[in-house]
């Protein structure tokens, strides 16, 4: 077994991507390339609160429509049975994370949402989990479908796995591993 801990992104990693980020950008008039969370946090009140409320509406709608990635339930069960700690780091709210977690066959050891004091791509969420789990970054793999997941892992000294979705951007050059399915992830994690 290669890892003592696995940290998952939520949207687009545990689930098939359904949040329409371009629609959010258009509705909030956020320019291309700007980080949505940073942009909203830079706004004065009450615009900032209104922006986060709109984001939460999109997240809750996505929570109702979410489909799990193929093989995620079997893989998570195998990882848990192997004694691997499981975590989630998401920029979503705890409320939307809880909706997803209720559908999964295993319990997660830790879940950090945007209510945590730092969000991806900052290293602090990963560092927090490594400290809680008492494992070195070299024994922890962060799995995600976006550059922020990879950046957060790398900045914390953990390893990063890019989960490539069809028609998504390719961040594989920045990651230590790239997978396109949960069967491939099982091979990385369990087969060495």
PyMOL commands that set and color helices and strands:
alter all, ss='L'
color gray80, all
select helices_A, chain A and resi 21-28+36-41+47-65+72-81+94-101+124-133+137-139+147-155+172-174+182-191
alter helices_A, ss='H'
color red, helices_A
select strands_A, chain A and resi 5-8+85-89+110-112+140-144+159-163+177-179
alter strands_A, ss='S'
color yellow, strands_A
deselect
rebuild
show_as cartoon
